[in-house]
Amino acid sequence: MREFAARIDSSPTFVSELEQRLREHLLVARQGRPPRVAAYSGRGSLGGWVRVATLRLARELAHRDRRMQGEPSRDVPAQNDLELDYLKAAYGPAVNRALREALESVKPEWRALLKMHYLDGLTLPQVGVALA
């Protein structure tokens, strides 16, 4: 797990915090729901499942740390763009519908790969390691 955390932030403090948060995230029941590890379906390797959870949580913690230190988020545009706002309002629903339909036609395994890469921001080598 440490080698996956080190790809995001190799400081001992970060790795220690990530380890503790990962244990809590996977093994502790919350609000009447079972622990997250209970959701593991067994369709892939448990190690791969834990690696993906580790990388996702590491990215989330790193993002939170950047926000707390006052660094601008890479996810939010620096300024308002009126043209972009117009395009989103005019075409956003149609684009969202088309993307939803396209993704529903993709096999679940391929959707998981796309999610890891495009939503979670994992590089292709990291996706490969997560699935190994």
Buried (B, 14 or more C-beta within 10 A) or exposed (E): BEEBBBBBBEEEEBBEBBBEBBEEBBEEEEEEEEBBBEEBEEEBEEEBBBBBBBBBBBBBBBBEBEEEEEEEEEEEEEEEEEEEEEEEEEEEEEEEEEEEEEEEEEEEEEEBBEBBBEEBBBEEEBBEBBBE
